[in-house]
Amino acid sequence: MFRLRSAEEIKKAVSFYNVGPAQTPGLIVERIRNTDRFCLGAAQAVVAINATPQALTFADPAFRQQPLLLHPVQAFSQDAVVRGSKFQKSTGTFTIPARTTAVFIEPCFGPR
């Protein structure tokens, strides 16, 4: 999903949240959807980059009830700060520690 090869693929798969005049400064939220018919690994990934010196929360209705999990590499990391990244499925809310990049995925296997 992080190796899209054309502008068309990028337009189809990538969206940004936390945009516009009401955005939270210092926070980038990007969703990459797996648009392949066959999915190994993840159906989607949400990358949240918090460049501020304090933890931030971000909620969007688009993420409510999404089965997102902190990527296993980060969830089992020795880095206690990144392990503190959270997603609340019922509200679609992310909590990202200070100066942290967190990757949340929706796992999938096989045809979609």
Sequence and secondary structure as in RCSB ss.txt:
>XXXX:A:sequence
MFRLRSAEEIKKAVSFYNVGPAQTPGLIVERIRNTDRFCLGAAQAVVAINATPQALTFADPAFRQQPLLLHPVQA
FSQDAVVRGSKFQKSTGTFTIPARTTAVFIEPCFGPR
>XXXX:A:secstr
     SHHHHHHHEEEES STT  TTEEEEEEE  SSEEEEEEEEEEEEE SSS EEEE GGGTT   EE HHHH
T S HHHHT EEETTTTEEEE TTEEEEEEEEEEEE 
